[in-house]
């Protein structure tokens, strides 16, 4: 039988749901976890923009390791008119 923790699916491949992040959207910043991007956002469009940025960060981290480049620890994008910045925090 799987424990509750083992049953929980990762929201973004390559990151634990408990990965600590700092995120900003349209100049308003907060600290939280990857899981917060899927459960605690002000509006649907804010949540979609934050999740898109997190998935983009996961993608560029995978590509950078294939190229032999340094792995980025943050990303800044504009998605559907929202300026979004996400940075990984040291645990």
C-alpha positions as CSV (number, residue, x, y, z in Angstrom):
1,X,0.0,0.0,0.0
2,X,1.4,3.4,-1.0
3,X,1.5,6.2,1.6
4,X,-0.3,9.5,1.1
5,X,3.0,11.2,0.3
6,X,3.9,8.6,-2.4
7,X,0.4,8.9,-4.0
8,X,0.8,12.7,-4.5
9,X,1.7,13.4,-8.1
10,X,4.3,16.0,-9.0
11,X,2.9,19.1,-10.6
12,X,6.0,19.9,-12.6
13,X,8.5,17.3,-13.8
14,X,11.9,17.8,-12.2
15,X,10.6,19.7,-9.1
16,X,9.2,18.4,-5.9
17,X,5.9,20.0,-5.0
18,X,7.6,21.3,-1.8
19,X,10.4,23.0,-3.7
20,X,10.7,26.6,-2.3
21,X,10.3,29.4,-4.7
22,X,10.0,33.2,-4.9
23,X,7.5,34.3,-7.5
24,X,6.5,37.7,-8.7
25,X,3.6,38.6,-10.9
26,X,3.0,42.2,-12.2
27,X,5.4,43.5,-9.5
28,X,3.7,41.7,-6.5
29,X,6.1,39.1,-5.0
30,X,5.5,36.2,-2.7
31,X,7.4,33.2,-1.3
32,X,5.9,29.7,-1.4
33,X,6.2,26.3,-2.9
34,X,5.6,24.8,-6.3
35,X,2.3,23.4,-4.9
36,X,1.2,26.9,-4.1
37,X,1.1,27.8,-7.8
38,X,-1.5,25.1,-8.3
39,X,-3.6,25.8,-5.2
40,X,-3.2,29.4,-4.0
41,X,-3.4,32.0,-6.8
42,X,-5.4,35.2,-6.9
43,X,-7.0,34.7,-10.3
44,X,-7.2,32.0,-12.9
45,X,-5.0,34.0,-15.3
46,X,-2.4,34.6,-12.7
47,X,-2.3,30.9,-11.9
48,X,-2.0,30.0,-15.5
49,X,0.8,32.5,-16.1
50,X,2.8,31.3,-13.0
51,X,2.4,27.6,-14.0
52,X,3.5,28.4,-17.5
53,X,6.6,30.1,-16.2
54,X,7.4,27.1,-13.9
55,X,7.0,24.7,-16.7
56,X,9.3,26.9,-18.9
57,X,11.9,26.9,-16.1
58,X,11.7,23.1,-15.9
59,X,12.2,22.9,-19.7
60,X,15.2,25.2,-19.9
61,X,16.8,23.4,-17.0
62,X,16.5,20.0,-18.9
63,X,17.8,21.5,-22.1
64,X,20.7,23.2,-20.4
65,X,21.9,19.9,-18.9
66,X,21.8,18.3,-22.4
67,X,23.9,21.2,-23.8
68,X,26.3,21.2,-20.9
69,X,25.4,24.7,-19.9
70,X,24.9,25.9,-16.3
71,X,21.4,25.1,-15.0
72,X,19.3,28.3,-14.6
73,X,17.7,28.9,-11.2
74,X,15.1,31.4,-12.3
75,X,13.0,32.6,-15.3
76,X,11.3,35.8,-16.3
77,X,8.5,35.8,-18.9
78,X,5.4,37.7,-20.1
79,X,2.4,35.4,-20.5
80,X,-1.0,36.8,-21.5
81,X,0.0,40.3,-20.5
82,X,1.3,39.2,-17.0
83,X,4.9,39.8,-16.2
84,X,6.1,36.7,-14.2
85,X,9.4,36.0,-12.5
86,X,10.2,32.7,-10.6
87,X,13.4,32.0,-8.7
88,X,14.3,28.8,-6.9
89,X,15.2,29.2,-3.2
90,X,18.0,27.4,-1.5
91,X,16.7,24.8,0.9
